[in-house]
Amino acid sequence: MTDPATVAALRATIADTMPQAIAELTDLVAIPSVSWPSFDQAEVRRSAEAISALASATGVFDEVGVYTAAIPGTSQTGQPAVLATRAARPGSRRVVLYAHHDVQPPGDEALWNSPPFVATERDGRLYGRGTGDDKAGVLTHLAALRALRTVVGEDLGGLGVTLFVEGEEEYGSRSFGQFLSDHAEALSGDLIVVADSGNWDSRTPGITVSLRGTAHFTLTVRTLAHALHSGMFGGAVPDAMLATIRLLSTLWDADGSVAVEGLRIRESATPAYDEARLREETDLPASTHPIGKGELLSRIWNQPSITVTGIDYASVATASNTLHPEVSVVISARVAPGQDAREAYAALRRHLEAHAPFGARLEFSDVDCGQGFLAEPGWVSGPARSALAEGFGVEPVDLGVGGSIPFIAELAREFPGAAILVTAVMDPQGSPHAPDESLHLATFEHAILSEAILLADLA
């Protein structure tokens, strides 16, 4: 455990330097580093170069660079990542600190209360795309390392450090596995800290111990050879939208829970969490009822879910009296922790093929499966809990997370000897991936302090 004098010095140093961390985060948010190919990819590189400059300025690292890796099975390369390394003193531990600098698209900017790429402070929160997910994770690592260097000294007590800031987490981490292979030596460590999850609330830290996997694909439904007049043939000929609606409706029971044979549920206890809190955290309208069965957190953490996230069909503005021959939808399924995501996709495909109505033909494309995560208790559990309790002033809570971070399974597979600690800067009100994404600034400071205390303990 870190001695009280060191903790006090870290606390004071971080409090003094929070304006710098917020200003740096504001600058990073101003770079629209959306990793989708349809957006300006020069901005993703600009973001990586800005973080590389920040890492160099800490004085912590021996080497800092911006790198890409090949996307397996293609002639393309992935998005630029930042890799910064500092060698460990012989006999000392080495820690790998992960975050990502790419962000989700802003969506309809009219739904934001302030511009998505202009970080704006309101009521103790900083609003903007990437404030929480995950540019705050980047600054948490950098600010914690700066404080550690100030308090412990330039040698960091002998601690070895690798900073790895990915540039395509939001677009499937397509080159992630190759990047791990290309930089295996630099990314090998005793501990990997992933700052990309959620806390229990703005005051209570969370340690993520489980994540759902994901099975994501495009489904195309075809019923006709070509479009037909809906007045001349409607009622006798099935259009693709009718077939799609009937088919998709078989994926859920009447209460909204998943009705696909072969998608498993993980049996695990969850903390108390009532409907009132769910409504508060989601702004669920009073007229809308929750879906599913069982404990609310079990539905989010331990059960599968299926969401239709996109559709290609005639728009309202261009609608005509036509029977359309095909519809394409994007299906995003979350897979219970412990179930293989590929097995889950196979179950979904079997279900859809077995329930296709009116002889509709189905095509599956753009399949992407990401594995879930179940943490194994290890040596880092004690130091991590102690650091979070000291940094937040509240004991941490073990969390499941309904979202997916498939690359964690890749890290565990590539570096089986490393402990993996999944921490967070975000709170439930942060709205990642949605308009008005935000960061609770007090939580940000507590996260930085907690990580600095943990690193001091390891040093």
MARTORZA-189851 format. One record per residue (C-alpha): x, y, z. Coordinates in Angstrom, 2 decimals. Example, Ala and Ser with C-alpha at 12.3 -4.5 7.8 and 13.67 -1.06 7.14 Angstrom:
! residues 2
c1; c2; c3
12.30; -4.50; 7.80 $
13.67; -1.06; 7.14 $
***
This chain:
! residues 459
c1; c2; c3
0.00; 0.00; 0.00 $
1.26; 3.48; -0.90 $
2.36; 5.46; 2.18 $
0.12; 8.36; 3.31 $
2.71; 11.04; 2.55 $
2.98; 9.90; -1.08 $
-0.80; 9.76; -1.41 $
-1.11; 13.29; -0.02 $
1.56; 14.58; -2.39 $
-0.14; 12.90; -5.37 $
-3.51; 14.34; -4.34 $
-2.11; 17.88; -4.10 $
-0.18; 17.59; -7.37 $
-3.19; 16.32; -9.30 $
-5.47; 19.00; -7.85 $
-2.98; 21.66; -8.95 $
-2.66; 20.24; -12.47 $
-6.33; 19.52; -13.23 $
-6.70; 22.75; -15.27 $
-3.90; 21.49; -17.52 $
-5.55; 18.07; -17.93 $
-8.91; 19.65; -18.76 $
-7.31; 22.04; -21.26 $
-5.49; 19.15; -22.97 $
-8.69; 17.14; -23.09 $
-10.48; 20.15; -24.59 $
-7.84; 20.34; -27.33 $
-8.19; 16.63; -28.10 $
-11.99; 16.84; -28.26 $
-11.61; 19.57; -30.90 $
-10.07; 16.97; -33.25 $
-12.95; 14.99; -34.84 $
-11.14; 11.65; -34.85 $
-14.02; 9.52; -36.13 $
-12.55; 6.23; -37.34 $
-15.31; 5.44; -39.86 $
-13.88; 5.41; -43.42 $
-16.59; 7.83; -44.57 $
-15.11; 10.53; -42.29 $
-11.88; 12.46; -42.79 $
-9.18; 9.99; -41.78 $
-6.55; 12.72; -41.64 $
-8.20; 13.81; -38.39 $
-7.51; 10.42; -36.79 $
-3.83; 10.81; -37.60 $
-3.88; 14.38; -36.32 $
-5.33; 13.10; -33.07 $
-2.63; 10.43; -32.77 $
0.11; 12.96; -33.41 $
-1.33; 15.31; -30.78 $
-1.31; 12.52; -28.19 $
2.19; 11.52; -29.21 $
3.30; 15.10; -28.52 $
1.58; 15.07; -25.11 $
3.25; 11.77; -24.22 $
6.67; 13.09; -25.23 $
6.13; 16.22; -23.15 $
5.62; 14.21; -19.95 $
9.31; 13.31; -19.90 $
8.33; 9.79; -18.83 $
9.06; 7.79; -21.97 $
12.23; 6.63; -23.68 $
10.48; 6.22; -27.05 $
7.24; 7.62; -28.45 $
5.81; 6.98; -31.90 $
2.71; 6.74; -34.09 $
2.25; 3.36; -35.76 $
-0.18; 1.42; -37.93 $
-0.63; -2.29; -38.56 $
-2.01; -4.31; -41.44 $
-5.65; -5.42; -41.40 $
-5.45; -9.21; -41.84 $
-6.95; -10.53; -45.04 $
-6.89; -7.15; -46.78 $
-4.41; -4.82; -48.42 $
-5.36; -2.05; -45.98 $
-3.72; -0.76; -42.84 $
-5.51; 0.16; -39.64 $
-5.81; 3.55; -38.03 $
-2.80; 5.18; -36.36 $
-2.08; 4.28; -32.74 $
0.32; 5.83; -30.25 $
2.91; 3.64; -28.56 $
5.20; 5.06; -25.88 $
7.59; 2.97; -23.81 $
9.79; 3.28; -20.76 $
11.99; 0.37; -19.75 $
11.64; -1.13; -16.28 $
14.52; -1.32; -13.87 $
15.63; -4.97; -13.54 $
13.35; -6.72; -11.06 $
10.65; -4.02; -11.26 $
7.14; -4.35; -12.66 $
6.00; -3.19; -16.07 $
2.53; -1.72; -16.64 $
0.71; -1.30; -19.96 $
-1.81; 1.55; -20.02 $
-4.50; 1.34; -22.71 $
-7.02; 3.87; -24.01 $
-8.34; 4.82; -27.46 $
-8.44; 8.18; -29.19 $
-10.95; 7.52; -31.96 $
-14.57; 8.50; -31.35 $
-18.08; 7.75; -32.53 $
-19.68; 9.92; -35.22 $
-21.55; 12.86; -33.71 $
-24.88; 11.96; -35.31 $
-27.46; 14.69; -35.74 $
-25.74; 17.79; -34.38 $
-29.13; 19.44; -33.86 $
-29.66; 17.03; -30.95 $
-26.63; 18.41; -29.10 $
-26.97; 21.33; -26.69 $
-23.45; 22.46; -27.63 $
-21.23; 21.65; -30.64 $
-19.97; 18.05; -30.39 $
-16.33; 18.95; -31.07 $
-16.22; 22.01; -28.84 $
-15.71; 20.86; -25.24 $
-18.18; 22.84; -23.15 $
-18.37; 22.88; -19.35 $
-21.81; 22.94; -17.71 $
-22.73; 22.09; -14.13 $
-19.53; 20.25; -13.34 $
-19.50; 18.22; -16.55 $
-17.52; 18.62; -19.76 $
-19.66; 18.00; -22.86 $
-18.35; 16.92; -26.25 $
-17.71; 13.85; -28.36 $
-14.91; 11.83; -26.80 $
-14.90; 13.67; -23.47 $
-15.69; 10.40; -21.75 $
-15.20; 7.74; -24.43 $
-12.28; 7.65; -24.43 $
-10.09; 10.73; -24.64 $
-10.55; 11.15; -20.89 $
-8.94; 7.71; -20.58 $
-5.93; 8.99; -22.51 $
-5.58; 12.02; -20.21 $
-6.10; 9.88; -17.12 $
-2.98; 7.91; -18.02 $
-0.92; 10.96; -18.94 $
-1.94; 13.03; -15.90 $
-1.34; 10.12; -13.53 $
2.14; 9.56; -14.97 $
3.00; 13.24; -14.73 $
1.96; 13.31; -11.08 $
3.91; 10.12; -10.37 $
7.04; 11.60; -11.94 $
6.65; 14.79; -9.89 $
6.18; 12.96; -6.59 $
8.26; 9.79; -6.94 $
11.00; 11.12; -9.20 $
12.13; 10.85; -12.79 $
12.90; 7.13; -12.52 $
9.28; 6.38; -11.41 $
10.71; 4.10; -8.74 $
11.96; 1.75; -11.44 $
8.48; 1.11; -12.87 $
8.34; 0.21; -16.56 $
5.49; 1.77; -18.52 $
3.97; 1.31; -21.97 $
1.26; 3.67; -23.15 $
-0.89; 2.22; -25.95 $
-3.56; 4.51; -27.41 $
-5.53; 2.76; -30.14 $
-7.12; 4.59; -33.08 $
-9.92; 2.27; -34.23 $
-11.69; 0.84; -31.18 $
-14.97; 2.39; -32.27 $
-14.69; 0.79; -35.71 $
-14.02; -2.77; -34.69 $
-10.26; -2.76; -33.87 $
-9.64; -4.38; -37.25 $
-5.84; -4.27; -37.04 $
-5.65; -4.75; -33.26 $
-4.51; -8.38; -33.30 $
-1.79; -7.64; -35.85 $
-0.68; -4.61; -33.85 $
-0.28; -6.80; -30.77 $
1.87; -9.23; -32.75 $
3.95; -6.47; -34.31 $
4.68; -4.86; -30.92 $
4.51; -7.87; -28.64 $
7.67; -7.02; -26.72 $
6.65; -3.43; -26.03 $
3.15; -4.50; -24.97 $
4.25; -7.30; -22.64 $
3.82; -6.44; -18.98 $
2.81; -7.64; -15.56 $
-0.39; -5.59; -15.67 $
-2.59; -4.15; -18.42 $
-4.85; -1.29; -17.32 $
-7.75; -0.64; -19.71 $
-9.33; 2.76; -19.00 $
-12.45; 2.34; -21.15 $
-15.40; 1.21; -19.05 $
-17.95; 2.70; -16.65 $
-18.20; 3.47; -12.94 $
-21.13; 2.57; -10.68 $
-21.99; 6.27; -10.42 $
-20.16; 9.61; -10.43 $
-18.99; 9.09; -6.83 $
-18.40; 5.32; -6.71 $
-15.64; 3.63; -8.72 $
-16.21; 0.41; -10.56 $
-13.95; -2.49; -11.49 $
-15.32; -4.20; -14.58 $
-15.28; -7.97; -14.06 $
-17.47; -9.01; -17.00 $
-18.38; -7.73; -20.47 $
-20.84; -9.05; -23.00 $
-19.59; -10.20; -26.37 $
-21.02; -9.06; -29.68 $
-22.31; -10.59; -32.91 $
-22.92; -7.94; -35.55 $
-24.04; -8.50; -39.14 $
-26.11; -7.22; -42.06 $
-29.19; -9.22; -43.03 $
-30.72; -8.76; -46.48 $
-34.26; -10.09; -47.05 $
-35.46; -10.63; -50.65 $
-38.94; -11.68; -51.76 $
-39.36; -10.30; -55.29 $
-37.44; -10.19; -58.55 $
-38.20; -6.47; -58.91 $
-40.43; -3.73; -57.52 $
-44.17; -3.91; -58.16 $
-47.16; -1.56; -57.94 $
-48.65; -1.92; -54.44 $
-52.19; -1.35; -55.68 $
-52.02; -3.89; -58.47 $
-50.41; -6.71; -56.47 $
-50.56; -5.77; -52.79 $
-52.41; -8.41; -50.75 $
-51.27; -11.25; -52.99 $
-47.50; -10.74; -53.30 $
-45.26; -10.43; -50.21 $
-43.01; -7.38; -50.26 $
-39.63; -7.54; -48.52 $
-40.64; -5.19; -45.71 $
-43.57; -7.40; -44.70 $
-41.27; -10.42; -44.61 $
-38.63; -8.48; -42.67 $
-41.11; -7.28; -40.04 $
-42.50; -10.79; -39.56 $
-39.01; -12.30; -39.41 $
-37.52; -9.79; -36.99 $
-40.50; -10.10; -34.65 $
-39.56; -13.74; -33.97 $
-36.33; -12.64; -32.28 $
-38.10; -11.47; -29.11 $
-40.80; -12.68; -26.74 $
-43.78; -10.45; -26.01 $
-41.91; -8.91; -23.04 $
-38.91; -7.98; -25.20 $
-36.58; -10.70; -23.95 $
-34.55; -12.64; -26.52 $
-36.32; -15.70; -27.97 $
-33.47; -17.32; -29.90 $
-32.61; -20.89; -29.00 $
-28.90; -21.27; -28.36 $
-28.29; -17.79; -26.93 $
-27.29; -18.45; -23.34 $
-27.79; -16.61; -20.05 $
-25.02; -16.32; -17.44 $
-26.20; -17.02; -13.91 $
-24.57; -14.49; -11.61 $
-25.74; -12.29; -8.74 $
-26.04; -8.54; -9.34 $
-26.16; -5.54; -6.99 $
-29.44; -3.88; -6.07 $
-30.69; -1.68; -8.92 $
-34.31; -0.63; -9.25 $
-36.49; 0.71; -12.04 $
-36.29; 4.25; -10.67 $
-32.53; 4.29; -11.16 $
-32.86; 2.80; -14.64 $
-35.26; 5.58; -15.56 $
-32.98; 8.22; -14.10 $
-29.92; 6.98; -15.97 $
-31.69; 6.54; -19.31 $
-34.30; 9.34; -19.22 $
-36.85; 6.62; -20.01 $
-40.23; 8.29; -20.70 $
-42.93; 7.57; -18.12 $
-45.07; 5.87; -20.76 $
-42.30; 3.47; -21.80 $
-41.83; 0.23; -19.85 $
-38.56; -1.71; -19.38 $
-38.22; -4.91; -21.37 $
-37.03; -8.41; -20.51 $
-37.32; -10.60; -17.45 $
-35.29; -11.17; -14.29 $
-33.24; -8.67; -12.31 $
-32.63; -5.45; -14.23 $
-28.85; -5.63; -14.04 $
-28.93; -9.29; -15.06 $
-30.75; -8.24; -18.22 $
-27.97; -5.75; -18.98 $
-24.92; -7.66; -17.75 $
-25.71; -11.38; -18.04 $
-28.39; -11.88; -20.68 $
-28.24; -11.55; -24.46 $
-29.90; -8.68; -26.26 $
-30.68; -8.03; -29.93 $
-31.01; -4.59; -31.51 $
-31.72; -3.51; -35.09 $
-29.35; -0.57; -35.52 $
-29.74; 0.30; -39.21 $
-31.97; -0.20; -42.23 $
-31.73; 0.35; -45.98 $
-35.18; 1.01; -47.41 $
-37.07; 3.81; -49.08 $
-37.07; 6.99; -46.99 $
-40.25; 8.73; -45.87 $
-39.43; 11.61; -48.20 $
-39.15; 9.33; -51.26 $
-41.85; 6.78; -50.38 $
-44.09; 5.64; -53.25 $
-46.84; 3.05; -53.68 $
-44.39; 0.26; -54.30 $
-43.83; -3.32; -53.16 $
-40.08; -3.32; -52.58 $
-38.08; -6.44; -53.48 $
-35.46; -6.28; -50.72 $
-34.64; -4.78; -47.33 $
-31.29; -4.76; -45.53 $
-30.99; -4.35; -41.77 $
-28.03; -4.27; -39.42 $
-28.43; -6.55; -36.41 $
-26.31; -6.03; -33.31 $
-26.53; -8.79; -30.71 $
-24.90; -8.67; -27.28 $
-23.77; -12.08; -26.07 $
-23.77; -13.19; -22.45 $
-20.29; -13.36; -20.86 $
-18.89; -16.85; -21.19 $
-20.60; -17.73; -24.47 $
-18.48; -17.82; -27.61 $
-19.62; -15.00; -29.89 $
-19.28; -17.16; -33.01 $
-21.55; -19.78; -31.43 $
-24.07; -17.03; -30.71 $
-23.94; -15.80; -34.33 $
-24.50; -19.35; -35.57 $
-27.58; -19.64; -33.32 $
-28.94; -16.34; -34.65 $
-28.42; -17.40; -38.24 $
-30.12; -20.77; -37.66 $
-33.08; -19.01; -36.07 $
-33.49; -16.51; -38.89 $
-33.18; -19.13; -41.60 $
-35.73; -21.36; -39.82 $
-38.25; -18.51; -39.45 $
-37.97; -16.81; -42.88 $
-41.61; -16.23; -43.97 $
-43.18; -16.51; -47.44 $
-40.10; -18.27; -48.85 $
-37.98; -15.13; -48.42 $
-34.33; -15.48; -49.35 $
-31.81; -14.35; -46.75 $
-28.26; -13.11; -47.21 $
-25.79; -12.56; -44.35 $
-22.85; -10.19; -44.78 $
-20.39; -7.99; -42.87 $
-20.28; -10.47; -39.99 $
-18.22; -9.33; -37.01 $
-17.98; -11.34; -33.80 $
-16.24; -10.07; -30.67 $
-15.67; -12.12; -27.55 $
-16.87; -11.14; -24.09 $
-14.73; -10.98; -20.96 $
-14.76; -12.60; -17.52 $
-12.06; -11.36; -15.16 $
-10.05; -13.78; -13.09 $
-9.11; -12.64; -9.57 $
-5.37; -12.09; -9.35 $
-2.58; -10.29; -7.58 $
-3.69; -6.85; -8.75 $
-7.11; -7.05; -7.10 $
-5.91; -5.88; -3.66 $
-3.76; -2.95; -4.83 $
-6.43; -1.83; -7.32 $
-9.22; -1.83; -4.75 $
-7.07; 0.03; -2.25 $
-6.06; 2.67; -4.83 $
-9.65; 3.24; -6.01 $
-10.94; 3.48; -2.45 $
-8.27; 6.05; -1.62 $
-8.75; 8.01; -4.83 $
-12.55; 8.18; -4.72 $
-13.06; 7.98; -0.98 $
-15.55; 5.13; -1.55 $
-15.00; 1.37; -1.84 $
-15.18; 0.17; -5.47 $
-18.00; -1.99; -6.82 $
-17.49; -5.04; -9.04 $
-19.38; -4.36; -12.25 $
-20.62; -6.23; -15.22 $
-20.99; -4.09; -18.33 $
-23.55; -4.69; -21.02 $
-21.28; -3.24; -23.67 $
-18.51; -5.07; -25.47 $
-14.76; -4.52; -25.60 $
-13.70; -7.51; -27.72 $
-10.02; -6.58; -27.80 $
-9.73; -7.44; -24.09 $
-10.14; -11.10; -25.02 $
-7.34; -10.60; -27.57 $
-5.10; -9.07; -24.90 $
-5.77; -12.01; -22.58 $
-4.99; -14.47; -25.35 $
-1.84; -12.70; -26.54 $
-0.45; -11.97; -23.05 $
-1.69; -14.78; -20.79 $
0.80; -13.92; -18.05 $
-0.49; -10.36; -17.57 $
-3.18; -9.35; -15.10 $
-5.92; -7.26; -16.76 $
-7.60; -4.44; -14.85 $
-10.56; -2.69; -16.50 $
-11.18; 0.74; -14.97 $
-13.29; 3.75; -15.87 $
-13.58; 7.50; -16.09 $
-17.19; 7.55; -17.28 $
-20.34; 7.48; -15.15 $
-23.86; 6.36; -16.16 $
-24.92; 9.90; -17.07 $
-22.06; 10.29; -19.57 $
-24.11; 9.25; -22.65 $
-21.26; 7.73; -24.68 $
-22.18; 7.19; -28.36 $
-25.12; 9.58; -27.96 $
-25.71; 13.33; -28.26 $
-24.42; 15.38; -25.33 $
-21.73; 12.89; -24.35 $
-20.09; 14.22; -21.21 $
-17.52; 13.69; -18.48 $
-18.10; 14.33; -14.78 $
-15.05; 16.41; -13.88 $
-14.84; 15.34; -10.24 $
-14.91; 11.70; -11.38 $
-12.12; 12.54; -13.83 $
-9.92; 13.87; -11.02 $
-10.67; 10.87; -8.80 $
-9.80; 8.48; -11.64 $
-6.46; 10.21; -12.23 $
-5.62; 10.11; -8.52 $
-6.59; 6.45; -8.20 $
-4.39; 5.44; -11.11 $
-1.47; 7.48; -9.78 $
-1.79; 5.79; -6.37 $
-1.87; 2.35; -8.02 $
1.23; 3.13; -10.08 $
3.04; 4.45; -7.00 $
2.16; 1.26; -5.17 $
3.53; -0.87; -8.01 $
6.68; 1.26; -8.16 $
***
